[in-house]
């Protein structure tokens, strides 16, 4: 998008939405009703894809079938009030097919070390414990492995959107675990960003950690947004909502942050144009 834009131009759609089919608190229909009440014109569901190992957040294979059927039902029921799309959040380590979904958000929630899948998105205590056991307490080494995985995200998942690019900082507000200004950290995320930018797909400005009280600003950080802008990247607002109340949370602040960084926001996901 070129020219002068207003943050409100991008606040009629949310493409990162979870329900009780995975780890969300509300049913899909409750999320639709909340989106209509908030004035959204487009809602894209993005249930967590089934995983090859046990998790407490992903859909089962059978659940994914029910999910697609329910979103199709809601699309028809509410077709005169809101446009509904059925997407999937495809974790890097998921082996489930993403065929048949309207769009794919590619995300990394784990690093693999010593044959173990270590979740970096669970709790601060578990992340620190994993770093101690598998990395000798070196959180920067965890971040380096995280971004090495993120580098390969689009190839592996076929993503249309890059999910929460710097998720590794979820529990790092005010540098609680490591310095985001450390040369090793900068080198790691810049390497991942440089690998992903040529795909030309948006990096989401994800406000999920803000709504849950972990961060004061969206993913990615302001420094990363400036880097993406400088190298021709683009962004997409998303709330990563797990409950109806947080749909569209912080979109105004996120849009203004993108604007200040010079990062253009897009009005398209795959072949979906909005509003």
Secondary structure, DSSP 8 states (H G I E B T S, - for coil): --S---GGGG-SEE--B--TTTT-SS-HHHHHHHHHHTT-SEEEEEEE---SS--SSS--HHHHHHHHHHHHHHHHHTTTT-EEEEEEEEETT--S--TT-S-EEEE--EEEETTEEEESSS-HHHHHHHHHHHHTT-HHHHHHHHHHHHTTHHHHH--SEE--TTGGGTT-GGGSSS-TTSHHHHHHHHHHHHHHHTT--EEEEE-HHHHTTS-SS-BS-HHHHHHHHHTT-EEEEE--BSSGGGTTTTHHHHHHHHHHHT-EE-SEETTEE--
